[in-house]
Amino acid sequence: MPQSPKRPRKPTPAAVKTAPAKGELHPRNRHKGHYDFPALIEVSPELGDFVITNPYGKPSIDFADPAAVKVFNRALLRQYYGIQHWDIPEGYLCPPIPGRADYLHNLADLLASDNDGLIPRGERIRALDIGVGANCIYPLIGHCEYAWHFLGADIAAAALDSARAIVEGNPQLSGAIELRQQANAEQIFVGLLRSEEYFELTLCNPPFHTSAAEASSGSTRKWRNLGKLDPKRKLPVLNFGGQAAELWCPGGEAGFLKRMASESTQVAGQVLWFSSLVSKVSNVELLQGWLTRAGAVEVRILGMSQGQKQSRLVAWTFKDGEARGAWRRERWS
């Protein structure tokens, strides 16, 4: 019997890689350099109760203390972004703000790369935050920096209630941030977006671990590597907090990214650029493979750096340059 001819492999979408110098935040990041603790305490006096002197003789906080991290975040949001009301329930993810800001600045550069180097600003730019969480960090910073409008989605009603209280507690956010529950925890985009909705960007910080036990083990390992495990001191399991959907899911980060790549094809006409943080380096290549099979036209791998931590975001689009130009003319003009 004659053999069937082999099906031609789809070409891998062009992957453009960028990376900052080690330890450097994005040039527009407000958190470059040392923090002015007296100024932070002035806008948020409660922070004074948590300030310590680090081994270098500089003021800091104990990042192993969830209460300290939350109060520090509140002070940063007040000082740098004008967010007067911000709080999250105990046990919810309290993210490091500088890294979240870097993600948004990189997305702004992504849009500018298709717009003669100019960052598009204002309400015509709509972003979808997958997993907005109780903290609502991405919409808060993204609206403050670029006046973009956001849809924040989550599977947890309690998280959305917290995010809604933050938005309602800051009048300047009125009309700029919408919150919506994804009713099916097995889906990401499907069943969430309405047919008439369009977004310039999607962003996501996917669950990293495959189980609660793995998340706890990872945190313990982190403290050991940092030399902070003191047998006389009871350290928190997770210093930045986190509920189940924020930290783990079946298949971990790789499983979530695979679903995201697959589902993005079903709403490809409604989104200009999809994106996600990718914590594990090995998952970048996996994601590229899934995107190739999904038919992505272009993939951008953008490196980010915060102190000793190296991370990256992957952005992809199903629109070629001509289609992206048509999108800009229709929606941004």
N, C-alpha and C positions, 0 to 999 in steps of 0.2 A: 504494500500500500504506500502511495506517495505520502510523504510527511506534509502536514499543514505548514504553510509558511509562517514564520515567527512574526508576531505583531510588533510593529516598530515601537520602541520605547518613547514615551513622551519626553521631550527635552526638559531638563531641569531648569526652572525659572532662574533668571539671573539673580544672584544673591550679592547685594552690595553690603560690604562690612565696614563699620567704623568703630573706633574705640578711643576713649580718652586716655590721657596719661594716667598712670596708676595713682589712685587716691584722689583724683581731681573730680569735682562736681562740674556740671554743665556751666558754661560761662555766665548764663543768666540766672543761675540758682542763687536765691537770696541767702542761702546758708553757707556760702563759702567763707572760710576764715573762722575766727574764734567768736563765740557767742558773747554778747555784752550782758552778763548776768544782772548787773544793777538795773539796766534798762528793762530786762525781762521781768524782774521782780517788781519794778515800778508799775507795769501794766497788769501783773498777776502776782500780788503779794504772797499768795499761798506757796509760791515756788520757793520762797526763802526758807521754808521749813525742810526742804529736801536738798538744798545745795550742800555739797561736800567739797573737800580739797582733794584733788586726785594726786597720784604719786609724783606728778611733775610740778606740784605746787599751784595748779590752776583750779579755778572753781569748776565744778561739774555736778552731775547727779549720779546716783547709784542706779545704773541701768539694769541691775538685777531686781529692782524694786518696782513692781507694776504700778503702784500708786505714784511713785516719783516720775515714771515715764509718762503717765497720763497727765499729770500736772504740768510737766515740761512741754508736752504737746500743746496743751491748752494755752500756755504762755506764748509759744511760737506762733500759733494761729492768731492770737490777738495782736502780737507785735508786728508780724510780717504780712498778715493777710486781712486784718480788720475783722476777724471772726470773734465776736464778743461772747457768744454762747456756744460751748462745745463740751459735750460729756458723752460717755459711753457706759453701758451697764457693766458691772463687774464680770470679768471673764471673757470679754469680747476683745478682738484683735485691736491693739493700739500700735499703729504702724510708725516706723521711723519716717518723719516728714521729709527730710532732705532727699531721700531716695525716691519718694513718691513724686516730689517736685521735678526731679530729673527726668522721670518717665514722661511727664507732660511737656517739658521743654524739648525733649527729643521728638515727640509727636508734632510739636509746633514746627520744628525744623523740617520734618517729613513733609508737611503740607506746603511749607515755603519752597521746598525743592521743586515742586511742580507749579510754582506761582512766581517765577522770576526772583526768587529769594525773599519775597515779602511774606511775612506771617499773616495769614488771614485771621481777623479778629471779629468779635461781635456775635450776635445771636444767630446769624445765618450759619455759623459753624456749630454743628450738633455732634455730640460725642455720646457714645453708649458705654457705660461702665458696668461690665459684667462682674457681679459680686461686690456691689457697692459697700456692703457691710454696715455695721452700726456706726462706723466712724465717718463715712461719707467724704473721705479725704480727697479723692481725685476731683469730684465736682467742686469742692470748696476752693482748692488751689487753682484748678483750671478756669473757673469763672473769674476769680480775682486777677489772675495773670493775663488772660486773653479775652475775657467777657464771653467765652463760649457758653452754650446752653447744653445741659446734660440730661440724659435719662439714666437713672441709677437702678439697676435690676438686682434682685436677690431672691433666693428661695425661702429665706427665713422672715416670717412676719415680724418677729421681735426686732431683728436687725433693721428692717425698714421703719418700724416705729421710732427707733432711736435716731435714724438718719432724718426722718421727717421732723422730729423735735428740734434737731440742729438747724434745719432749713427754716422752720417757722420761727426760731429764736433769733434769726438774723435777717431783718427786713430787707437788706440790700440784695438778698438772694431770691426774693419773691419773683416767681415766673421763670426763673433761670434753671431750676433743678426740679425735674419730675422724678417720682419714685414709683416703681412697679414691681409686683411680685411675679416671678416665674413659677407657675403653678406645678410644673412637672420637673422634679429634681433631676430627672434623667436627660433633660434637654437644656440647651444653652440659648440658642437664637430662636429655634423653632417654637412656635406658640407664644413667643414673647412680643415680637415685632408686629405692628399693624401694617397692612398692605400699603398704606399711603405714607409711611414714615421713611425718611432717608437720613443717613448719618455719614458725616465725613470720616469719623473715626470710631473704632471700638477699642477698648482697653480692658485689661484683665490681669489680676495677680492670682494665678490659679492655685488651688490647693496643692501642696507639695508632697505630702505624705500619703501612704496607703491606709493608715490606721492610726488610732489614738496612741497605741503603744509605740509605734514608730516615731510619732511626733514627740512624745515624752523622751524617748531614747536619744533623739537628735538633739534636744535641748540640753540634756545631761552631757552629751559628748561635746557640745559647744563650750559649756562652762569649763569642762576639764581641759580642753585645748587652750582656753584662755587663762588657765591657771587660777580659776576663781572658785574651785570646789574646796570649800572649807568645811571639814567634818564637824566643826562646832557650830556651823551656821546652817539653818534650813533655807535653802534657796527655792524660789518658785519653780514649778514645773516648766512654765512658759512665761518668760519675763514680759513678752509683748501680748500675752493672752491669746485667745482664739477659741472659737467654737468649732464644732465638727466640720461644717461646710467650709470654714475659712482655712482649715489646716490639712484636712485629709479627705479623700474620696476614693472609691474603688479604682484601682489602677494608678493612683497617685497622679503626679504632674503629667507623666507621659500619657496616661489614659485620658486625662482631661483635655490635653492638647490635641490628641487624635480625634476626639469628639468635636472639638472646636473647628479643626480643619475641615472635617466632613460636613458639619452643619453650615459652615460659612458658604459653601457652594449653594445652599438653598436660599440664602438671602443676599447672594452676590450682587444682585441688581440694586439693592438698597443701601449698600455700604461702599464708600470710596476706598478706605484702608482699614483692614482688620489688624489687630496687634495683640500681643501678650508678652508679659514677662516670662522668661524661661530661666529657672534657677540652676538646673543641671545642664552642664555643657553637652553631655551626650544626647540630651533631648533635642538640642538644636538640629542636629543632623536627622534625627527621626522626624521632626516636624517638617523639615525641608522635603523629605521623601513623601510624607502624606500630602503636602501642598502640591507637589509635582503631580501626584496621581489625581488630586482634586482639580487640577487645571489652573492653578495660580499663574498669573502672567509675570509677576515680579515679586521678589522677596528681598526685604532689607533686614540686615542683622546689625543692630545698633548696640555697641558696648557701653556700659555705664560703670562707674567706679565711685565708691564711697568708703574712704579710709582704706582698710585692707580688703574690703569686700568687693569682688568683681561680679557683675551681673550683666544681663543682656536682655534686650527686647527684640522680638521678631515681629516684623510687619509684613503684610502681604496684601496684594490686590488682584482682582480678576479683570481689571480694566487696563488696557494699554494706554500709551501716551495720548493718543487721539481721543479716546473715550474719557480720559481724565480731564483733558482740555475742554471737552463738551460739558462735562459735569461742572467745572468751574464757571464757564460762561453762563450756564443756566441757573446755577444756585448762588454764585457769589457776586454777580454783576449788580 
